[in-house]
Amino acid sequence: MPAPEKFENVTAQTKANVYFDGKVVSHSILFADGTKKTLGLIHPGSFHFGTDAAERMEIVAGACTVKLDGSTTKADYAAGQEFSVPAKSGFDIEVREGICEYVCSFLP
């Protein structure tokens, strides 16, 4: 199921989360029930992210290749697809061209 085009009744944090010299940028949104998501952009390059909480990454636009920590295989994801990352782990993500847009949900 593709990510929603918009979220209603949320609080958006104006301060950006900026990583890798601005090649990955996201903004946090907070829901009334206490859950949090980030909406972000990834420019071309290869990056590694660590996770505290489990995450679901929904690709909104563009494409990427992902390798989860502990895995030997890579998988390609495009708009309308998603992947999950276990808590206390991480993943490598590569964007070859254009910009990959995502919604990251932090899971309980």
DSSP file (Angstrom, degrees, kcal/mol; ACC not computed):
  #  RESIDUE AA STRUCTURE BP1 BP2  ACC     N-H-->O    O-->H-N    N-H-->O    O-->H-N    TCO  KAPPA ALPHA  PHI   PSI    X-CA   Y-CA   Z-CA
    1    1 A M              0   0    0      0, 0.0    79,-0.1     0, 0.0     0, 0.0   0.000 360.0 360.0 360.0 127.5    0.0    0.0    0.0
    2    2 A P        -     0   0    0      0, 0.0    58,-0.1     0, 0.0     3,-0.1  -0.279 360.0 -94.4 -69.2 154.8    1.5    3.3   -1.0
    3    3 A A        -     0   0    0     56,-0.3    78,-0.0    78,-0.1    79,-0.0  -0.328  50.2 -95.2 -63.3 148.1    2.2    6.1    1.6
    4    4 A P        -     0   0    0      0, 0.0    -1,-0.1     0, 0.0     3,-0.1  -0.256  23.5-129.2 -60.7 154.1   -0.5    8.7    2.0
    5    5 A E  S    S+     0   0    0      1,-0.2     2,-0.3    -3,-0.1    -2,-0.1   0.711  88.1   6.2 -77.2 -21.0   -0.1   11.9    0.0
    6    6 A K        -     0   0    0      2,-0.0     2,-0.4     0, 0.0    -1,-0.2  -0.986  64.6-134.4-155.7 161.0   -0.7   14.0    3.2
    7    7 A F        -     0   0    0     -2,-0.3     3,-0.3    -3,-0.1     2,-0.3  -0.979  22.8-144.9-120.0 133.5   -1.1   13.6    6.9
    8    8 A E  S    S+     0   0    0     -2,-0.4    -2,-0.0     1,-0.2     0, 0.0  -0.666  70.7  11.1 -96.6 151.2   -3.9   15.5    8.7
    9    9 A N  S    S+     0   0    0     -2,-0.3    23,-0.5     1,-0.2     2,-0.3   0.894  89.0 136.8  54.6  53.6   -3.7   17.1   12.3
   10   10 A V  E     -A   31   0A   0     -3,-0.3     2,-0.6    21,-0.1    21,-0.2  -0.819  54.9-122.8-122.4 164.1    0.0   16.7   12.9
   11   11 A T  E     -A   30   0A   0     19,-2.6    19,-2.9    -2,-0.3     2,-0.5  -0.953  26.1-154.2-106.0 123.6    2.7   18.9   14.4
   12   12 A A  E     -A   29   0A   0     -2,-0.6     2,-0.5    17,-0.2    17,-0.2  -0.852   9.6-137.7 -99.8 129.3    5.6   19.5   12.0
   13   13 A Q        -     0   0    0     15,-2.8    15,-0.2    -2,-0.5    -2,-0.0  -0.746   8.4-155.2 -85.3 127.1    9.0   20.3   13.4
   14   14 A T        +     0   0    0     -2,-0.5     2,-0.5    13,-0.1    -1,-0.1   0.772  69.2  89.8 -77.7 -25.9   10.6   23.0   11.4
   15   15 A K  S    S-     0   0    0      1,-0.1    13,-0.4    13,-0.0     2,-0.1  -0.605  77.7-134.0 -74.7 122.8   14.2   22.2   12.3
   16   16 A A        -     0   0    0     -2,-0.5     2,-0.7    11,-0.1    11,-0.2  -0.396   4.9-128.3 -76.6 151.7   15.5   19.7    9.7
   17   17 A N  E     -B   26   0A   0      9,-3.3     9,-2.2    -2,-0.1     2,-0.5  -0.918  34.8-167.9 -93.1 113.3   17.4   16.5   10.4
   18   18 A V  E     +B   25   0A   0     -2,-0.7     2,-0.3     7,-0.2     7,-0.2  -0.923   9.9 174.3-115.3 126.2   20.4   16.9    8.1
   19   19 A Y  E >>> +B   24   0A   0      5,-3.0     5,-1.8    -2,-0.5     3,-0.7  -0.885  55.2  16.4-127.0 156.3   22.8   14.1    7.4
   20   20 A F  G >45S-     0   0    0     -2,-0.3     3,-1.6     1,-0.3    -1,-0.2   0.901 130.3 -51.4  51.1  54.8   25.8   13.5    5.2
   21   21 A D  G 345S-     0   0    0      1,-0.3    -1,-0.3    -3,-0.2    -2,-0.0   0.815 111.0 -49.4  54.6  35.4   26.6   17.1    4.4
   22   22 A G  G <45S+     0   0    0     -3,-0.7    -1,-0.3     2,-0.3    -2,-0.2   0.504 110.0 117.0  87.3   4.4   23.0   17.7    3.3
   23   23 A K  T <<5S+     0   0    0     -3,-1.6    20,-3.3    -4,-0.7     2,-0.4   0.692  81.6  39.0 -79.0 -17.3   22.6   14.8    1.0
   24   24 A V  E   <S+BC  19  42A   0     -5,-1.8    -5,-3.0    18,-0.2     2,-0.4  -0.987  74.2 169.9-131.7 122.9   19.9   13.3    3.3
   25   25 A V  E     +BC  18  41A   0     16,-2.1    16,-2.6    -2,-0.4     2,-0.3  -0.997   1.7 169.4-135.7 135.1   17.4   15.7    4.9
   26   26 A S  E     -BC  17  40A   0     -9,-2.2    -9,-3.3    -2,-0.4     2,-0.4  -0.955  21.9-145.3-140.6 162.4   14.2   15.0    6.8
   27   27 A H  E     - C   0  39A   0     12,-2.2    12,-2.6    -2,-0.3     2,-0.3  -0.985  22.5-128.7-125.6 140.1   11.6   16.7    8.9
   28   28 A S  E     - C   0  38A   0    -13,-0.4   -15,-2.8    -2,-0.4     2,-0.4  -0.655  18.0-165.2 -88.3 141.8    9.8   15.1   11.9
   29   29 A I  E     -AC  12  37A   0      8,-2.9     8,-2.2    -2,-0.3     2,-0.4  -0.990   6.9-152.5-125.1 140.1    6.0   15.1   12.2
   30   30 A L  E     -AC  11  36A   0    -19,-2.9   -19,-2.6    -2,-0.4     2,-0.2  -0.920   6.3-147.8-116.1 134.6    4.3   14.2   15.5
   31   31 A F  E >   -A   10   0A   0      4,-2.7     3,-2.2    -2,-0.4   -21,-0.1  -0.627  28.1-111.5 -99.2 158.4    0.8   12.7   15.7
   32   32 A A  T 3  S+     0   0    0    -23,-0.5    -1,-0.1     1,-0.3   -22,-0.1   0.783 116.8  59.7 -59.0 -28.8   -1.7   13.3   18.5
   33   33 A D  T 3  S-     0   0    0      1,-0.1    -1,-0.3     2,-0.1     3,-0.1   0.416 122.6-103.9 -82.9   4.2   -1.3    9.7   19.7
   34   34 A G  S <  S+     0   0    0     -3,-2.2    -2,-0.1     1,-0.3     2,-0.1   0.347  77.6 133.8  93.9  -6.5    2.4   10.3   20.3
   35   35 A T        -     0   0    0     -5,-0.1    -4,-2.7     1,-0.0     2,-0.4  -0.373  39.9-150.9 -76.9 160.5    3.7    8.5   17.2
   36   36 A K  E     +C   30   0A   0     70,-0.3    70,-1.7    -6,-0.2     2,-0.3  -0.972  15.8 177.7-134.7 144.3    6.4   10.0   15.0
   37   37 A K  E     -CD  29 105A   0     -8,-2.2    -8,-2.9    -2,-0.4     2,-0.4  -0.940  17.6-141.9-134.5 159.3    7.3    9.9   11.4
   38   38 A T  E     -CD  28 104A   0     66,-2.2    66,-3.0    -2,-0.3     2,-0.5  -0.977   5.0-153.9-121.5 144.6   10.0   11.6    9.3
   39   39 A L  E     +CD  27 103A   0    -12,-2.6   -12,-2.2    -2,-0.4     2,-0.3  -0.970  33.2 165.7-112.9 124.3    9.5   12.8    5.8
   40   40 A G  E     -CD  26 102A   0     62,-2.4    62,-2.3    -2,-0.5     2,-0.4  -0.868  36.3-137.8-144.7 172.0   12.7   13.0    3.9
   41   41 A L  E     -CD  25 101A   0    -16,-2.6   -16,-2.1    -2,-0.3     2,-0.5  -0.978  12.5-161.8-127.8 138.7   14.8   13.3    0.7
   42   42 A I  E     -CD  24 100A   0     58,-2.4    58,-2.5    -2,-0.4   -18,-0.2  -0.982  10.3-154.6-123.9 120.0   17.9   11.3   -0.2
   43   43 A H        -     0   0    0    -20,-3.3    52,-0.2    -2,-0.5    56,-0.1  -0.396  46.6 -62.7 -82.3 166.1   20.2   12.7   -3.0
   44   44 A P  S    S+     0   0    0      0, 0.0     2,-0.3     0, 0.0    52,-0.2  -0.195  93.2  76.5 -53.9 138.3   22.4   10.4   -5.0
   45   45 A G  E    S-G   95   0B   0     50,-2.2    50,-2.5    -3,-0.1     2,-0.4  -0.861  77.9 -81.6 148.6 180.0   25.1    8.5   -3.0
   46   46 A S  E     +G   94   0B   0     -2,-0.3     2,-0.3    48,-0.2    48,-0.2  -0.975  46.5 172.5-120.1 132.4   25.5    5.6   -0.6
   47   47 A F  E     -G   93   0B   0     46,-2.7    46,-3.0    -2,-0.4     2,-0.4  -0.957  23.7-143.1-140.8 152.1   24.8    6.0    3.1
   48   48 A H  E     -G   92   0B   0     -2,-0.3     2,-0.4    44,-0.2    44,-0.2  -0.976  17.0-170.8-119.2 133.7   24.5    3.9    6.2
   49   49 A F  E     -G   91   0B   0     42,-2.7    42,-2.4    -2,-0.4     2,-0.3  -0.972  10.0-150.4-122.8 137.7   21.9    4.5    8.9
   50   50 A G  E     -G   90   0B   0     -2,-0.4     2,-0.4    40,-0.2    40,-0.3  -0.731  15.4-146.8 -97.7 154.9   21.7    2.9   12.4
   51   51 A T        +     0   0    0     38,-3.1    38,-0.3    -2,-0.3    37,-0.1  -0.956  25.1 179.7-125.2 142.8   18.4    2.4   14.1
   52   52 A D  S    S+     0   0    0     -2,-0.4    36,-1.0    36,-0.2     2,-0.2   0.803  82.6  34.9 -93.9 -59.8   17.3    2.4   17.7
   53   53 A A  S    S-     0   0    0     34,-0.2    36,-0.2     1,-0.1    -1,-0.2  -0.520 101.3 -92.6 -88.5 159.9   13.6    1.7   17.1
   54   54 A A  E     -E  107   0A   0     53,-0.6    53,-3.0    -2,-0.2     2,-0.3  -0.463  50.4-159.7 -65.8 146.7   12.2   -0.6   14.4
   55   55 A E  E     -EF 106  85A   0     30,-2.4    30,-2.9    51,-0.2     2,-0.5  -0.948  21.6-152.4-133.4 150.9   11.4    1.4   11.3
   56   56 A R  E     -EF 105  84A   0     49,-2.2    49,-2.7    -2,-0.3     2,-0.6  -0.994  16.4-158.6-119.3 123.4    9.3    1.1    8.2
   57   57 A M  E     -EF 104  83A   0     26,-3.1    26,-2.0    -2,-0.5     2,-0.5  -0.903   5.6-168.0-105.6 115.6   10.6    3.0    5.2
   58   58 A E  E     -EF 103  82A   0     45,-2.9    45,-2.2    -2,-0.6     2,-0.6  -0.908  16.9-138.0-104.0 124.3    8.0    3.8    2.5
   59   59 A I  E     +E  102   0A   0     22,-2.9    21,-2.8    -2,-0.5    22,-0.3  -0.723  23.5 176.7 -85.8 122.6    9.3    5.1   -0.8
   60   60 A V  E     -     0   0A   0     41,-2.9     2,-0.3    -2,-0.6    42,-0.2   0.820  66.5  -3.6 -94.1 -38.9    7.2    8.0   -2.1
   61   61 A A  E    S+E  101   0A   0     40,-1.3    40,-2.6    18,-0.1    -1,-0.4  -0.986 109.1  17.8-153.9 153.6    9.1    8.9   -5.2
   62   62 A G  S    S-     0   0    0     -2,-0.3    17,-1.0    38,-0.2     2,-0.3  -0.390  78.5 -89.7  81.4-161.6   12.4    7.9   -6.9
   63   63 A A  E     -H   78   0B   0     34,-0.4     2,-0.3    15,-0.2    15,-0.2  -0.974  32.9-178.6-151.6 159.7   14.2    4.6   -6.2
   64   64 A C  E     -H   77   0B   0     13,-2.4    13,-2.9    -2,-0.3     2,-0.4  -0.968  23.6-128.4-153.8 164.9   16.9    3.1   -4.0
   65   65 A T  E     -HI  76  94B   0     29,-2.3    29,-2.5    -2,-0.3     2,-0.4  -0.983  29.8-165.7-119.6 134.8   18.8    0.0   -3.3
   66   66 A V  E     -HI  75  93B   0      9,-3.0     9,-2.4    -2,-0.4     2,-0.4  -0.952  17.7-173.5-129.0 139.2   19.0   -1.3    0.3
   67   67 A K  E     - I   0  92B   0     25,-2.2    25,-2.8    -2,-0.4     7,-0.1  -0.969  22.5-142.0-128.2 116.2   21.0   -3.8    2.2
   68   68 A L  E >   - I   0  91B   0     -2,-0.4     3,-2.2     5,-0.4    23,-0.3  -0.470  34.6 -92.1 -73.1 145.5   20.0   -4.5    5.8
   69   69 A D  T 3  S+     0   0    0     21,-2.7    -1,-0.1     1,-0.3    21,-0.1  -0.313 115.3  24.0 -53.9 137.0   22.7   -5.1    8.4
   70   70 A G  T 3  S+     0   0    0      1,-0.3     2,-0.3    -3,-0.1    -1,-0.3   0.341 102.1 108.6  87.1  -7.4   23.5   -8.8    8.6
   71   71 A S    <   -     0   0    0     -3,-2.2    -1,-0.3     1,-0.1    -4,-0.0  -0.718  54.6-159.4-101.4 153.0   22.2   -9.5    5.1
   72   72 A T  S    S+     0   0    0     -2,-0.3     2,-0.3    -3,-0.1    -1,-0.1   0.451  71.5  77.8-104.1  -4.7   24.3  -10.4    2.1
   73   73 A T        -     0   0    0     -5,-0.1    -5,-0.4     2,-0.0     2,-0.3  -0.779  64.7-147.0-110.6 152.3   21.7   -9.4   -0.4
   74   74 A K        -     0   0    0     -2,-0.3     2,-0.4    -7,-0.1    -7,-0.2  -0.820  11.4-159.2-108.8 152.8   20.5   -6.1   -1.7
   75   75 A A  E     -H   66   0B   0     -9,-2.4    -9,-3.0    -2,-0.3     2,-0.4  -0.989  12.3-132.5-133.6 143.8   17.0   -5.2   -2.8
   76   76 A D  E     -H   65   0B   0     -2,-0.4     2,-0.4   -11,-0.2   -11,-0.2  -0.761  22.2-171.4 -95.1 139.9   15.7   -2.4   -5.1
   77   77 A Y  E     +H   64   0B   0    -13,-2.9   -13,-2.4    -2,-0.4     2,-0.2  -0.986   4.9 178.5-132.0 142.2   12.7   -0.3   -4.0
   78   78 A A  E >   -H   63   0B   0     -2,-0.4     3,-2.2   -15,-0.2   -19,-0.3  -0.762  48.7 -47.0-131.4 178.1   10.7    2.3   -5.9
   79   79 A A  T 3  S+     0   0    0    -17,-1.0   -19,-0.2     1,-0.3    -1,-0.1  -0.187 126.3  26.1 -50.6 132.8    7.7    4.5   -5.3
   80   80 A G  T 3  S+     0   0    0    -21,-2.8    -1,-0.3     1,-0.4     2,-0.2   0.354 103.4 101.1  93.1  -4.1    4.9    2.6   -3.7
   81   81 A Q    <   -     0   0    0     -3,-2.2   -22,-2.9   -22,-0.3    -1,-0.4  -0.697  49.2-168.4-109.8 165.5    7.2    0.0   -2.1
   82   82 A E  E     -F   58   0A   0    -24,-0.2     2,-0.3    -2,-0.2   -24,-0.2  -0.962   9.0-161.3-146.5 161.4    8.5   -0.3    1.5
   83   83 A F  E     -F   57   0A   0    -26,-2.0   -26,-3.1    -2,-0.3     2,-0.3  -0.979  15.7-133.8-142.2 156.4   11.0   -2.1    3.6
   84   84 A S  E     -F   56   0A   0     -2,-0.3   -28,-0.2   -28,-0.2   -16,-0.0  -0.861   9.1-158.1-114.0 146.8   11.3   -2.7    7.4
   85   85 A V  E     -F   55   0A   0    -30,-2.9   -30,-2.4    -2,-0.3     3,-0.1  -0.988  21.8-124.7-123.7 125.2   14.4   -2.4    9.5
   86   86 A P    >   -     0   0    0      0, 0.0     3,-0.6     0, 0.0   -35,-0.1  -0.249  36.6 -91.9 -65.2 156.8   14.6   -4.2   12.9
   87   87 A A  T 3  S+     0   0    0      1,-0.2   -34,-0.2   -33,-0.1   -35,-0.2  -0.295 107.7  21.0 -62.4 152.5   15.4   -2.2   16.1
   88   88 A K  T 3  S+     0   0    0    -36,-1.0    -1,-0.2     1,-0.2   -36,-0.2   0.862 112.1  82.6  55.8  41.7   19.0   -1.9   17.1
   89   89 A S    <   -     0   0    0     -3,-0.6   -38,-3.1   -38,-0.3     2,-0.3  -0.447  61.4-148.8-140.9-143.6   20.3   -2.6   13.6
   90   90 A G  E     -G   50   0B   0    -40,-0.3   -21,-2.7    -2,-0.2     2,-0.3  -0.981   1.7-134.1-178.4-175.5   20.8   -0.6   10.5
   91   91 A F  E     -GI  49  68B   0    -42,-2.4   -42,-2.7    -2,-0.3     2,-0.4  -0.992  14.5-127.0-158.6 152.5   20.9   -0.5    6.7
   92   92 A D  E     -GI  48  67B   0    -25,-2.8   -25,-2.2    -2,-0.3     2,-0.4  -0.872  29.2-170.1 -97.6 137.1   22.9    0.7    3.7
   93   93 A I  E     -GI  47  66B   0    -46,-3.0   -46,-2.7    -2,-0.4     2,-0.4  -0.997   4.8-169.7-132.1 135.4   20.9    2.7    1.2
   94   94 A E  E     -GI  46  65B   0    -29,-2.5   -29,-2.3    -2,-0.4     2,-0.5  -0.986   8.1-167.8-127.1 132.3   22.1    3.8   -2.3
   95   95 A V  E     -G   45   0B   0    -50,-2.5   -50,-2.2    -2,-0.4   -31,-0.1  -0.984   3.2-173.4-115.3 121.2   20.4    6.3   -4.6
   96   96 A R        -     0   0    0     -2,-0.5     2,-0.3     1,-0.3    -1,-0.1   0.844  65.3  -1.4 -85.8 -35.7   21.9    6.1   -8.1
   97   97 A E  S    S+     0   0    0    -34,-0.2   -34,-0.4   -52,-0.1    -1,-0.3  -0.991 108.4   5.6-154.2 157.4   20.0    9.1   -9.7
   98   98 A G  S    S-     0   0    0     -2,-0.3     2,-0.4    -3,-0.1    -3,-0.0  -0.242  95.7 -54.2  66.7-157.4   17.4   11.7   -9.0
   99   99 A I        -     0   0    0    -56,-0.1     2,-0.6   -55,-0.0   -56,-0.2  -0.971  40.7-145.3-122.8 134.4   16.0   12.1   -5.5
  100  100 A C  E     -D   42   0A   0    -58,-2.5   -58,-2.4    -2,-0.4     2,-0.4  -0.888  16.6-160.3 -97.6 123.7   14.5    9.3   -3.4
  101  101 A E  E     +DE  41  61A   0    -40,-2.6   -41,-2.9    -2,-0.6   -40,-1.3  -0.861  17.1 174.7-105.3 139.3   11.6   10.6   -1.2
  102  102 A Y  E     -DE  40  59A   0    -62,-2.3   -62,-2.4    -2,-0.4     2,-0.4  -0.939  33.0-142.4-143.0 160.8   10.5    8.6    1.8
  103  103 A V  E     -DE  39  58A   0    -45,-2.2   -45,-2.9    -2,-0.3     2,-0.6  -0.998  22.9-159.7-119.6 122.6    8.3    8.4    4.9
  104  104 A C  E     -DE  38  57A   0    -66,-3.0   -66,-2.2    -2,-0.4     2,-0.5  -0.919   3.5-163.8-106.1 121.3    9.9    6.7    7.8
  105  105 A S  E     -DE  37  56A   0    -49,-2.7   -49,-2.2    -2,-0.6     2,-0.6  -0.892  14.3-139.3-103.7 131.7    7.6    5.3   10.5
  106  106 A F  E     - E   0  55A   0    -70,-1.7   -70,-0.3    -2,-0.5   -51,-0.2  -0.815  24.8-149.0 -91.3 120.6    9.0    4.5   13.9
  107  107 A L  E       E   0  54A   0    -53,-3.0   -53,-0.6    -2,-0.6    -1,-0.0  -0.599 360.0 360.0 -96.6 150.2    7.5    1.3   15.1
  108  108 A P              0   0    0      0, 0.0    -1,-0.1     0, 0.0   -53,-0.1   0.506 360.0 360.0 -69.4 360.0    6.7    0.2   18.7
